[in-house]
Amino acid sequence: MEQFRHILVGGLLDGAGGSIRREVLMTVSEGTLVSLAEASRDDLLRGEFADLTSCTVLPGLVDAHVHLAMSGIEDLPEREAQRNAPFEQAAVRIQGNLLEHILHGVVAVRDGGDERGHALHYKKRFLDDRVSQTDVKAAGQGWHAIGRYGSLIGGSPKDGETLAQAITRKEAGNDHVKIVNSGLNSLTRFGEETAPQFSLEELEEAVKKAHALGKKVMVHANGRAPVRLAVEAGCDSIEHGFFMGRDNLEIMAERKTVWVPTACTMAAYGERLAKGSKESEVAKRNLDHQISQIRLAKSLGVPIAAGTDSGSPGVHHGESLAREMRLLVDAGFTVQQAVNSATARGAALLGVEDRTGVLAPGSPATFVVVRSTPGSLLERLTEPDLVVVKGKVAGGNKNSVSPRRRTSEDR
């Protein structure tokens, strides 16, 4: 792709939520988008260009919630083995998971932590932010209260140590801070809520400390009280947010607290659990309720970033983001709005908006090519035809779309 300076695309979504554009001539130079112009006959007579008129183009995707040290495998013994794996084994899996992301058009991810901090270690050891195809933002280890849920993704403050003190002690190159302030959603009792793990004072002190260190705070929180305390404490994003209710959504809209709903987790549970079982039915009800909350959040103006919780059972890296976007559409989002949640909105949350998220003159030539109309984009997005990072082909089914040289003789 990099040998083509001019690329003619059939449809383009800019990631900023603007209208779908048709017949756009993209000009690329040294990995940067120089211009995006409506193609005219004069343009087409000037010389050679790549013909992608049967395709739709969108910015590189951003998954705002993943767990790179785990795969989406459902086998419990294997999941336990992954959890306890030494770094050398985890590194191979992380590398494979990142490959799946790039092959599916995901060029930036935000990792929510793992028990041993393998994802952060992998990033620091192997990824160079200047040359890596995938931006990785990693929390290292998340924080949960002693005796409460969260050991899978991190640890607890030491006895006599505050949450803020623990965050300061472990500050070692992590990109953001992850805090767990509730339990998991029940698959046997619909709508059951767990108590908060930390008090408002503990959370406020922790958020203040993290912000002083220049780090955003993502909080796992389900239920009304855990979410309310996290939002009041000034967190930057609520992760999951099942059953948090209208009052919290209104406050989040006012404060512009980002919500990452991870609805596809319940979609996966609803499918993989035994058909007709109580667990499967509760998972489906959980999903329906989350969709209704997303619909309400949209109407209230809550900023929503798409995230999948990839690495959870049945939620596979890379491919799951397209599904999360389709669930946003089920909740009333337009295709453009769903793409915005998985591009510009996610890039802003991760702090990588200078490298990805939108297609505009001066932005990196980082985009996904899908052989489809804009209307069928999300159904085809699980198998992108090309993934281009800074002007160079990084993934996708390269044999499906092979840009041919098109000249004025074709007109």
PAKELUM-314637 format. One record per residue (C-alpha): residue in three letters; z, y, x negated. Coordinates in steps of 0.2 Angstrom, whole numbers, plus 5000, padded with zeros to 4 digits. Example, Ala and Ser with C-alpha at 12.3 -4.5 7.8 and 13.67 -1.06 7.14 Angstrom:
% residues 2
ALA503949784938/SER503649954932/
//
This chain:
% residues 411
MET500050005000/GLU500450124986/GLN498650134981/PHE498150214997/ARG498550404998/HIS498050425016/ILE498550305030/LEU497950315048/VAL499250235060/GLY499050205079/GLY500750265084/LEU502250345075/LEU504050365079/ASP504950495068/GLY506750425069/ALA507350595075/GLY507050555093/GLY505450655095/SER503950605106/ILE502850455101/ARG501450525091/ARG499650445092/GLU498350435079/VAL499350505064/LEU498650525047/MET500050505034/THR499750565016/VAL500850485003/SER501050544985/GLU502250474972/GLY503350384985/THR503450544996/LEU502750585013/VAL501650745009/SER501050765027/LEU500950695045/ALA499550765054/GLU498550725070/ALA496950645063/SER495350735066/ARG493550685064/ASP493550805049/ASP495050715041/LEU494150545043/LEU492550605035/ARG493450655019/GLY493550485011/GLU494450325011/PHE496150285019/ALA497150135025/ASP496750085043/LEU498350045053/THR497750105069/SER498249935078/CYS500049965072/THR501650075075/VAL502550145061/LEU504450195061/PRO505650245047/GLY506650115037/LEU508050045048/VAL509950065045/ASP511249935050/ALA512850025052/HIS513949875052/VAL513749715042/HIS514749595032/LEU513649545017/ALA514849415010/MET514649305026/SER513049225034/GLY512849205053/ILE513049025051/GLU514048945065/ASP514748795057/LEU516648825055/PRO516948725039/GLU515448815031/ARG516148985036/GLU517848945029/ALA516948895013/GLN516049055012/ARG517649155015/ASN518449065001/ALA516949064989/PRO517149134971/PHE516149284967/GLU514749184958/GLN514349094974/ALA514549244986/ALA513349344975/VAL511949224978/ARG512349234997/ILE512449424996/GLN510749434987/GLY509949325001/ASN510749425015/LEU510049585007/LEU508349505006/GLU508349465024/HIS508749645028/ILE507349715018/LEU506149585025/HIS506649645043/GLY506449825039/VAL508249865036/VAL508349975020/ALA510150035022/VAL511749945027/ARG513549985029/ASP514749845024/GLY516349825033/GLY517249735020/ASP517749555015/GLU519349475010/ARG518949474991/GLY517949634990/HIS516349534985/ALA515049654993/LEU515749804984/HIS515849704967/TYR514049644970/LYS513449824972/LYS514349894957/ARG513749754946/PHE511949724952/LEU511349874962/ASP510750034955/ASP510650164968/ARG509150244960/VAL508050094960/SER508749974973/GLN507649944988/THR509149935000/ASP510550065000/VAL512249975001/LYS513750065006/ALA515249955005/ALA517149965010/GLY517749834998/GLN519249765007/GLY519749825024/TRP521549865029/HIS522549775043/ALA524449775047/ILE525449635040/GLY525349485052/ARG523949555062/TYR522049515063/GLY520949565049/SER521249445034/LEU519449395035/ILE518949565030/GLY520349625019/GLY522149645016/SER523749725021/PRO524849865013/LYS526249795002/ASP527949795008/GLY528649965009/GLU526950045006/THR526050155018/LEU524250135023/ALA523850295015/GLN524650234999/ALA523750075000/ILE522050165002/THR522450264986/ARG523050114976/LYS521450024980/GLU520250164978/ALA519050104965/GLY517250154969/ASN517150104987/ASP516050214998/HIS517150225013/VAL518750155020/LYS518850015034/ILE520450005045/VAL520749875058/ASN521749945072/SER521649805085/GLY521349625087/LEU519749525092/ASN519049525110/SER519749375120/LEU518449245125/THR519549165138/ARG520349325146/PHE519149455151/GLY519649625147/GLU521249585138/GLU521849715126/THR522849705110/ALA524149825104/PRO523749955090/GLN524049895073/PHE524550065066/SER525450215073/LEU524650385075/GLU525550455061/GLU525050315049/LEU523250335054/GLU523250525052/GLU523950505035/ALA522750375030/VAL521250475037/LYS521850635028/LYS521950535012/ALA520250455013/HIS519450615017/ALA520250705002/LEU519450564992/GLY517850605000/LYS517650445010/LYS517350425028/VAL518450305039/MET517750175050/VAL518950095062/HIS518849925070/ALA519649955087/ASN519549875104/GLY520449925120/ARG521150095126/ALA522650125115/PRO521950065098/VAL520350175100/ARG521350325106/LEU522450325091/ALA521050305079/VAL520050445087/GLU521550565088/ALA521850525070/GLY520150595065/CYS519150435061/ASP517350455058/SER516750305068/ILE517350175080/GLU516750005077/HIS516549885092/GLY517549985105/PHE517549855118/PHE518549905134/MET519050075127/GLY518650165143/ARG517950335149/ASP519350445143/ASN519050385125/LEU517250415127/GLU517450585133/ILE518550635118/MET517350555106/ALA515950655114/GLU516950815111/ARG517350775093/LYS515650695089/THR516550535084/VAL515150405080/TRP515250245090/VAL514450075083/PRO514549965098/THR513949795090/ALA513449725107/CYS512449585100/THR514049495095/MET514349455113/ALA512549415116/ALA512649285102/TYR514249215109/GLY513649205126/GLU512149105120/ARG512848985107/LEU514448935117/ALA514348785129/LYS513348835144/GLY514448855159/SER516048855148/LYS517348985152/GLU517149055134/SER515249085137/GLU515549165154/VAL516849285147/ALA515649325133/LYS514349375145/ARG515549475155/ASN516049565139/LEU514249605135/ASP513949675152/HIS515449785151/GLN514949845134/ILE513249885141/SER513949985155/GLN515050085142/ILE513550125131/ARG512650185147/LEU514150305150/ALA514250355132/LYS512450405132/SER512750515147/LEU514250595140/GLY513350635123/VAL514350515112/PRO513350485095/ILE512950305094/ALA512350215078/ALA511650045079/GLY512649905070/THR512649725072/ASP514149645064/SER512949535054/GLY513849395046/SER514849355062/PRO514449185070/GLY512649185077/VAL512349365071/HIS511049345057/HIS510649475044/GLY509149575046/GLU508449505062/SER509949555073/LEU509649745072/ALA508049735083/ARG509149645096/GLU510449775095/MET509149905098/ARG508449805113/LEU510249805120/LEU510349995119/VAL508750005129/ASP509549895142/ALA510850025143/GLY509650165147/PHE509050215130/THR507150255127/VAL506350175113/GLN506350335103/GLN508250355106/ALA508550175101/VAL507550195085/ASN508550355082/SER510150265083/ALA509450135070/THR508750265058/ALA509250445057/ARG510950425066/GLY511350275055/ALA510750365039/ALA511850515043/LEU513350405046/LEU513050315029/GLY512650485020/VAL510950425015/GLU509850545025/ASP509050615010/ARG508250445006/THR507850375023/GLY508050395042/VAL506650505047/LEU504750525044/ALA504350705040/PRO503450795026/GLY504550785010/SER505450635016/PRO505350465006/ALA503850365011/THR505050225017/PHE504450155033/VAL504149995044/VAL502449945050/VAL502349835066/ARG500749765074/SER501149825091/THR500949975103/PRO502550085104/GLY502950015120/SER503149835114/LEU503849885097/LEU505649815099/GLU504949645105/ARG503949635089/LEU505149715077/THR506049555072/GLU504449515062/PRO503849675054/ASP502149665046/LEU502549775031/VAL504049865024/VAL503750005013/VAL505050085002/LYS504550244993/GLY502750204994/LYS502850024988/VAL502749864998/ALA504449784999/GLY504349655012/GLY503649595028/ASN502249485032/LYS500949555020/ASN499649435026/SER499749495044/VAL499249675040/SER498149705024/PRO497649885025/ARG495749885022/ARG494850035016/ARG494050125030/THR492750255027/SER491650375037/GLU490450235040/ASP491650155052/ARG491650305063/
//
